[in-house]
């Protein structure tokens, strides 16, 4: 039997009812005329026993919700040997609810043609649930096969398989089906059709998404995208291509295709052992925004976290950088499972096609954002990427690959230059993994590799000048920079301080002390030798005493971020960039002085007149160092959030006027990633460290300056107000992992006493101690953190 699309008889069954618009959410929990709904979500079951409508309202306030379901809807399907789809019958009924706050609807399906076939779907919805719970049981007779198809109108679909995630947007004909027999734990679909660099109209948000998570992983499945998805559902070539479909396969063998790669729709044959009972448990959610709704905290309240912050954080992570991961089998090279990451999502080609793992600092930024999801699955995929680059380090010099072409490492940039960026930012990415996952044992085991990587940087250092003499640019490979440059040397100040923290937490206190002293030496030398005497650092100092100065924004912002200039001089730097500088509307421009053909490799001036997300990241760090909340919010975060919310996907660069440069790579990771990073780490000040954990909010607060928010992401939870702070954070990869951590909190009541309660704290029988804030409302103390250790700080004595 060969099945490559929905047979006509089944299509007729699905299209027996007229397609209607989305169902409506309701103020209370209701079931009426086939529609099950509450204030957050709804679905409608029609006379064909298909779920024809599914929608959601993230805020639960009755705003419009479009239907995420395409074609015939979510429905079961039964096939016999000859390939025909058999007619199904059944009923839909409201089961007894387990309580007044929960309704359960069942869809029972049988066939007159096949004795023994049965399919049951139990759909549960609670009064305040954001998504539906499904329990399905499918009994497949000998010689038959059964399917359950989920067609969606959104265009970019990501599936979490055991060996890694897979993503596709707007797949092409005969290459738009991903067939796998790997266990799959999650699939989500979001985003608009098109919006690529070839389009005259830029990407615009679809404001529509669906998200499915399996508590019992699904085995044997298809993910379809584009025309192949349309063909599967019986559609025509005239239909829009931005359609995705997920299919569960029960009791079948998948043949005539390469598994775990994008190929033609496969042949599905009844398995010799097809008879059996197949069960599945999953939740499915839909919402009216381009974000994975199952990552929205169940208790989300926009009064404690503005919707734009939640939206841009989740979209910034899950729409773009997660889709760049190529860690699944066959994604880079046939038959190989490699830890590699691209710079764009699959659409279906990728920007910078066939190249991966740019830590210059591209994938430092994308992996940073992915790690902030605080999802162990995704954090583990990042670890694979880091170890892949680390495995190709040159042992004799410690040099890391600049990138990979296919599966082969390349040690120079695309411009041909040797950069310091890969070594600097790869090591920092490794620290980011250890910080966010809490995986201290991995860091301990990997420190010898990280120390070897640092040897490459040590080899550039002059003990006499106290600066590194470098062969190329830190972050913009086409800019010609060399000798004692301000970009790399300013970056080394923060780098060695981070490395000192790693040495400290892994037991090498002497090494940590030496590295902190080295960072201070470099900091002093940068200011002494590279400060122009007025308001910025020059580009480079040459051995003959000559200099070059383009008033680079990257090196100056890095210097401010790492505390090299005084507060007074830091403000002068920012004033120069914001006032006398170039293109403040671009977030953030590269330099004040133009890098011309003679100043770039091969005369490539493509990055000479644009803004970059990497510059914006150091800009945001600088604003926090000097306390410039207005500059951070108005010049950086708000413009980027607006772009991301309006577009979902973003281009590689911004123009002088702040618009996206349509001629630059589409569906790029950088700005979405930076927006997510700014939101969590800068605005809300949540920064997991190696031996510390900081909550240092950077926002205006209410009229009295008080701050209140609730932040939940994966294994991390922070609830913050002046009166009470609660923190739950991972300190290892296992639920029971916990360790003593230096907790740093600011924006509390000044000079006040707080009680600290922690169920994991040793000592007192009541697990309580007290701490006192300073006259700025800051406090530091040690406590045990872990996924099962909720630390609670409560204000007990406030200074009037």
N, C-alpha and C positions, 0 to 999 in steps of 0.2 A: 504494500500500500504506500502510495506516495502522496503526502500532503504538503503543499507549499503555499497554500492560501486558504482562507475560509471558503469551502465549497458553496455553490450557489444556494443549495437547499438550506444551509445554515444561515447564509446571509438573509434569505427570505424570512427565516424565523426571527432574526434579530431586527429586521426592518419592518416587522409586522405592525409596529406602532409608529405614528408620526413623531419625528424628533422634536422635542420641546426644549424650551429654555431652562435655565437652572432652577432648582427648587429654592425655596426661601427658608432662611433660618427663622426660628420662632422664639419668643421670649421665654417660654417654658419647654419642658420635655414633652413632645407629642408624637403620636403616630396616627396618621389620618390619610386615607386614600392612597396607601402605598408609600407615603413619605414619612420618614423617621427624622426628627430634627430636634435641636435645641438652639440656644442662642449662638453657638459657635459653628455648627456644622449641620448638614442635611444630606440625605440621599433619597432617591425615589426608585422604587421597583415597579416596573410596568407589567402589562399582561403577558409579555414573553418571558417573564421570570428573570429578566436582566436588570441590573442596576444601571438605569439610563441617565441618572443625574447625580452628581456629587459636587458639593460646593462648600465653601467655608468662609466665615467672617472672623478674622483674627482677633478683633477687639470685641466681638460678640455684641455689637450695638446695632445690628440690623442693616449695615451698609451692604450695597449690592455684592452679590457673589455669582460669578459666572460658572458655568458648568465645565468641569475639568475632563469630563468623559467624552470621547469621540465615538463616532459610528454607532455600533449596536449596543455598546455598553459592556459592563463587566458581567460575564456570563459563562456557564459551563458548556462543554461541548463533548459529544461522544462520537467516536469514529469506529467503523468496522473495517475488516480486512480490505474490502474493495474500494475503500477511500471515501465512501459517502458519509456525510454527516447525518445522523439519525435524529428524527424528531423527538423532542422531549416534552414531557408534561409535568405538572406538579402543582404546588400551592404555596402561597405566602400567608403566614399567619403570625399574629402577635402571641408570643409565648408568655407564660406567667413571669412577671419580673421578680427578681430576688428581693427588691425593695421598692418603695415608692419613688426612689431617686434613680431608677434604672429600668430601661425597657429592652427586651430581647425579641427580635424578629427572626423567624426562620424561613428559609427558602428551601423547599424539598423538591428534588427533581428525579424523575424516573423515565424509563423508556419502554413503550409497548413492544419494541422490536428486539430488545436485548434483555433477557431475563437475568436478574441479579445486579443490574446497574442501578446505582443510587448515588445521589449527591445531595449533601445537606450543608447549608450555610447558616450558622447562628451569628446574628449581627447584634452586638450590644452597644448601647449608648447610655451614659449616665447624664444626670442633669447638668453638670458642669464640665463634662468631657470635651476636649478639643478634637477628638478623633474617635473613630469607630473601632471596636474590637471584633475580629472575625475568628470563628472556630469552624473549620471545614472538614468534612469527611467525605471521601470519594471512594466508592466501591467499584472496581473495574473488573469486568468479566474476562475470562480467558479469550485471547485473540482480539481484544479491543484496546483502545487507548482513549484516555480522557484528557481534556485540556481545560484551563480556565484563563480567559483572555482579559487583559486590562488595557484598553486603548485610551490614550490621553492626548489632549490637544496641545500640550506644551512641547517644546522642541528639543530641549537638552536633557538627556536622561543619564543618570549615574547609578551604577549598581555596585554594591559592596560584596565581592566574592571572597572566598577564603584566601586566595593567593594575591588579592589586591583589587582595587576598584577599577571599573571600566566606565568610560563616559563617551557619549556621542551626541552631536547636535546636527540636525539636518543631514542625515545619512544619504548616501547615493545609491541608486538602483543596483541591485545584485551585490552590494557590499554593505547592506544596511541591517544585517541580522547577526547577532552575537548569540551563538548556541553554546550552552555549557552544561556540564553535569556536576560542576562544583556547587557546594553549598553557598547559598546567597542569603545574606542577613538583612539587606536593606536595598530599596530602589526608590529614587525620587526623580521627579521630572519637573522642570521649570523653564521659564524663559521664552522669548519671542522667536518666531521664525526669522531667518535672515539676519541682517545687521552686520554683515561681513564687510571687509574692506572693499569688495567689488560693488557693494550697494551704494546707490546715490543717497539713500535715506539711512541715517545712522540707526544703530540699535535703539529700540524703545522697549521698555519693560512690558511683559505680557500681563503682569499682576495676576498670575494664576499658577498654582503649583499643586502637586500631589506627592505624597510621601508614604511609603509602605515599609514597615519594619517587621521582621519575622522573629517571634520568640522561639519557634522551632524552624531552623533554617530550611529554606526551600531547595530541593534538588531537582535537576533536569529542568531547564528553563530556557526561554528565548527572550532577548531584548531586541526590539526592532525600532528602526529610526528612518524617517523620510519615506521615499517612494515604496520601499519594501514593507514598511509598516502599513502604508495605504493599501498595497496589494493584499497583504495578509487579511485585512479587514474587508476586502471586497470593494474597495473604493476605485476611483478612476484616475487617470493621469491628470485630469483637470483639478483634482482636489489639492488643497494646500499641502506642501511637503512637510510642514512643521508638526508632524504627528509622531508620537512615540507609543509603543505597545510593549507590555510585559506579559509573558505567557508562562504559566505553570504547566508542566507536562507530567502526566501520570501514566505509568505502565507502558512506556514507549522507549525504543532505541532511536537515537539521533544518528542518521547516516548521510553520506554523500557530501559532507562538509568537513572542514577542519574545525574541531571544537576550539572554543576559547580564542576566536579571532573573528573579525568582521568579514562575513562571507554571504553567499546566497542563502535564501531560506532553505532549511534542510529538508531531507526526506525524513518523515516520522513513521516508524514501523512498530506495530505491537510487539512488545518484548515477549520472549519465550516464557518469561515468568511474570507476565503482565497482570495476571489475576491477583488481586490483593486489595487491601484497604489502605488508603493514603490519607493521612491527616495533616492539617496545616493550621498554624495559629499565627495571626498577624494583626497589626493595627494599621489602619489607613486613615490618613488625614488630608484635607484639602484646605487651601486658603486663598485669599484674594491678593496675595503678594508673591513675588518671586523669591521664595525662601523655603527651606525644608521645614514644614510645620511641626514635625515630630521633634525638632530641636528647640522648639519654643517651650519654655517651662510651663508645666500644666497650671501653675498658679500665677502666670504672668499677669501683671497689672501695670498698665501704662502710666499710672501715677507714680510708680516707683522706678520705672525705666522708660524714658520716652520711646515711642514707637520707632522713630527714625534711627535711634541708636541700636535697638534690637534688629531692625530691618537691615541696616547697612552692615552690622557685624555679621549676621548669618549669611546674607547674600555675598558679602565680601570674602567669606571663607568657602561656602559650599557651591556657589555658581561657577567660580573661576579656578582658584588654586587647587581645590580638590580634583577638579577635572583635568588638571595638568599631570597628575600622578600617572606614571606608566609602569607600575610595579607588578601588574598582573602578567601572567604567563603570555608570551607571544606579542606583547605590546611593543617591544623594541626589536627583538630578533626571534625568529621562529624557533620554537622549542626551548626557549630560554626564559627564565624568570629573573629579571634584573631590577635592582633598586634604582630606577631612573625617573626623572621628572622633566616634563617639557615646559615651555614658556607660555603656551596657550592651551585652551581646551581643544578637543577634536571637533572639527566643524565641516567635513570630516578630516581635511588636511590640518596641519598645525603650523603656526608661525615658526620660523627658523626650523623648517621641516628636517626631521632626522637628527636633531641635536638636542642634548640633554645636560642636566646637572651643571648649570652655570652658577657658580658661587662667586660672582664678581660684581655685585652681590645678588643677582637676580633671584636665585633659588634660596638664598638666605631669607629673602623677604617672603616668598611663597610658603616655604616651610614654617617660618615664624607664624604666619597666619593660620596654617593648618593645625599647628600645635595648640593654638589658643582655642580650638574647638573643645579641647580637654576630653576628646573621645579617644579611649585607648586604641581602638582599631586604627584610626587615622594616625595617631602618634607612632604606632608601630610601623606604619608604612613610611613615615618620615625617617625613622631609624634605619630602615632598609636603604633608603636613598643616601643617607650619610655614610653608612658602612660601605656602600658601593664605591663612592668617590674615595673613601679612605683606603680601600683595598688596592687602588691604583696609584697611590702615593709613591714617589721615587724615594726609596729607602736611603740612598746615599746623600740626598740633599733635603729631603722632606717636602719637595715641591708637590702640590696637589694638581690634578688635571684642571685646566681651565673649564673644559666641558667634554662631552663625549659626542663623537660622530657615530651614530649607530651604537654599537657596543664597544667602540674603540676610544680610549682616552686621548685627548689632545691637550697639550700643555701650554699652548699659546692662544691668545685671543683670536677672534675672527679677523681682527685687524693685523694679526701677526705679532702683536706686542706681548711681552711677558708682564703680567700684572701681579701685584701683591694681593689683590682682592680675594682670589680663590682660597688662599691659605688663611687669611684673616677671617673671612666670613664663613668658611666651612667649619673652622674651629668654634666660632661663636654659635653656629647652628647646632653643633653637638652639645654645647652648653645649654642652648634653648631646649633641646630635647630633654636633657636631664632635669632642667628646672621645671618644666611643665608636667612631665610624667612622674617626677620624683624618683626616677630610677637611678639611685645612687650607686648601686652595685655595678650597673653598666658603665657608669662614669669611672669608677675605680678600675675596672678591667680595661677600659679604653684609654686611660691616661697615657700609657707609653706611646700609643699611636699619636695622640694629640701633642705630646712633647716633641716627637719627631717632626711633626708638621711645623712646629714653632721654630725648629732649627733653620728652616728656609728664611724666616724673618730675622733670626739672630745673625745670619750670615751677611745681612745687608747693613747691620748696625755698626756705626763708628764709635768706638769708646772715647775717642778724642772729641768729636763734634757732638756726641750724645744724640745723634739722629741717624735714621736709616737712609742710605743712598739707594734709590730704587730705579728700576729700568723702565717703568711705565706708570700709567694712571691707576688709581685705586678702583674707581667705579665706572669711568667712561672710557672704554678701551680705545676709542679713536682719537682721544685728546692726547697730544704728545706732551708728556710730562716726564721728567727724569731728575736724577740727582737728589738733593735734599728737598723733597716736596712737602707741602703743608698737608695734602690730603692723607697720604699714608701715615705720616708721623703723628698727626692729630688723632688718627684712628688707633694707632698703637698705644696711645695713652689709655683709652678705654679697654682695648684688647688685653693689655697686660694686667690691668686691674681685675678684669673678669677671670683671667687665667690664675691670678693670685687667689681669688675666691675658690676656684676649683682645686687648687693645691691645698688650701686650708681645709676644705670639707672632706678631702680624701686623705688627710692626715699628714701633709707635708707643710707644716707651719713655717719652717725655715725657708723653703722655696717660695712660699707666699710672701714672706717679708721681703725677700730679695726682689721679687717681681713688682711689688708696690713701690719699692725704692727706684727701680728702673723706670716705672711709669712716671714717677715724679721728676726724674732727671729729664726724660723726653719732654714732658710738659714744660719744664723751665726752658729747655733749649728751643722748643718751638716758638715760645713767646720772645725769647731773647734774639733769635736769629731770623725769624720769619714774620714778625709783626712789623707792619709798615710805619709804625710810630703814630698812627692816627686812629684808623677805624676798621682795619682788616688785616688778614694774613696774606702775604704774597703767594704766588703759585709755587715758586721754587728758588732755591739758592744753588748756584753751581760752584764747582771746585775752584774756579778762577775768581770767585767773588762776585760774578755777574748774577743778575736775577731776571726772572720773568714774572709778570703779574697780570693775570686776567680777571682779578677780583672774583675768584671762584667761589660759588655759593656752597658747593659741597664741603670743601675743606674748612671754610669759615664756620659753617653750621656744625660740623663735626667737632671743631675746637670748642665752640660754646657748649655743645651738648656734654662734652667731657670735662668742662670746668677749667679749661686752660686760661682764658682771659679772666680778669676781675669782673665783678658785676658791672662796673662802670663801662669797661671796654666791651663786655658782652652786649650791652644795650647799644653801644655805638655800632657794633657789627650788624645788629638787627635793624637799626635805623638806616644804615647804608643800604641794606637789602630791600627794606620796605619803602624807602624814600628815593634816594638817588639811584637805586638799582634798576634792573631791567624787569619789566613785565610782571609786576606783583600779582596780577590776576592769574598768572600761570602758577600752579601749585606743584613744585617750586622750580623756578627757572635755573638754568645751569651756571650762568656766569654773567657778569656785567659787560665784559669785553668779549667781542666776537672771536671764536676760534675759526680762523680762516683756513684756506686750503694748505697753506704752509705750516699750519699749527695742528693739522690732523693727519692721520696716517692715510696715504694714498689720496689726499685731498678730500676725504670724506667728511663733509660738513653737516651730515644728516642730523647729528645731535647738537649742533651749535646754536640752534634757535628753537628751543623747546623747553618744556618743564618735564621733570622726572619724578616719579613716586619715591625713589630712593632719597632724593634731595628733600622731598617733603617730610620723610620720616625723621631725618636729622633736624629739620626745621621744627618739627613738633617737639622733639626732645629739648631743643634749645629754648622754646617758649616756656616749657615747664621749669627749666633751670632758672630762668630769670623771672618767672612768675607772670608772664604775659598771657593771661587767660583770653583776653579779647583777640589778640593776634592769633592765638591757636584756634579759637572757635570760628572767627570770621574769615580769616585768611586761608585756613587749612581744612579743618574738619567739616564745616558746613558746606563749602563748595564741593568737596569730594563726596560727601553724603548725597548731595543733590544730584550729582552726576550718576552715582551708582544706583540710587533709587529710581531715577528716570530711565536709565539704560539697562540695568542688570549686568551687562557685559560692557567692558571699556576698552578703548584703544590704548596703545603702548605709551603715547605721549600726549601732553596738553600743549596748546598753542599759547602765544603771548597773551591773548585775550581770555584765556582760561577755557576755551572750547577744546573738545577732543580733536586731535589731528586725524582726519579721516584717511589720510594716506599712510598712516603708521599701522603696525600690526594690530589686527582686531582680536577680540576675545582674549586679551593679554591679562596676565595675573597681577601686574604690579600695583596699579592704583586700587583695585578692590582689596588686595591684601593689606596695603598700607592703611586704608580706611578702617579695616577691622582692628589692626594693631593700635591705631590711634585711639579708637573707641575704648578698648579694654585697658590698655596699658597706660595711656596718657590721661584721658578724660576721667576714667574711674580709678585710675592709679593702682590697678590690681596687677601686681608683678611677682609671680612665683620666682624665687631665687634658689640657688644651690643649697645654702644653709639658712636662708631667710625667706620670709614671705611678707610682702608689703601691701598695705592698702592705704594709698595716699592720693585721695581724690583731687582732681584739678578742674573744678567747675565753680561757677559763681554761687550756687546755692540759693536759698530763699532770701528775703529782704534782710534777715539777720546774718546771712552768710552761712547758715546751717545746711548741711548736705544730708540727703536721704536717698537711698537706692537699694535695689535688690538685684544681684547679678548671679545668674545660674547658667552654667555651660558645662555639659558633660559631668565629670566627677567633681567639679568645683562649684562652691556656693558661697557667696558673700552677701550678707544682709547688713546694711550700714545706716546708722543714724547717730546723732550726738548722744542719745540715751542708751543705745545698745548696738553692739557689733557682734555678728556671728560669722564664723569662718569654718568651712570644711574644705580641705584641700588634699590632694593625693601626695603622699611622700614615698611612693613606690608603686609598682605595677600590680600589686595584689591588694585586695580590699582590706586585709588586716595589717598591711604595712603602715607603720607610724614611726616618727622620730622627732627628737627635740629640734625645734626650729626657732630662730630669732624672729619674732613677730614685730613688725613696724606698722604703726597706725598713726595717721594725722587727721586734722580737721575735727578733733574731739573737743570737748569742753576744756577750757584752759585751766591749768593748775588744779585739776580735779581728781578725785579718787574713783577708780573703777574696780569692781570685783571681777575676777576671772575664774570661770568655771569650765572644767574640762574633764570629761569622763575618763580620759586616758592619762591624766596627770597623776604622777605618783606623789607620795608624801601624805598630805592631810587626808583624813578620812572623808571629809566632805568635798574633796577635790577642788577647793576654792582658795584663791589667794587674792591680794589686792595690788594694784599698780597705780602710779600717779603720773598724770600728764604734766608736761612742762608749760611755760607761759605762752607757748604757741599752739598748744593743744596736741602735741606729739607725745608718743610713748613707745618705748622699745622694751621687750621682755621675752624671756624664753618660755616656750610651752610646747607640748606635743601636738603635732598635726598629723592627720591621716584621714582616710575616707570614712572611718568610723569614729572620728574624734572631733565632735563639733565644739569648737572653742566659743565661749560666750563671754563678752565683756558687758558689764552693766554699770551705769553711772550710779554711784551710791552717795557721793558727796561733791556737790558742785560749788565752786567759788562764785560768790555773788558778783 
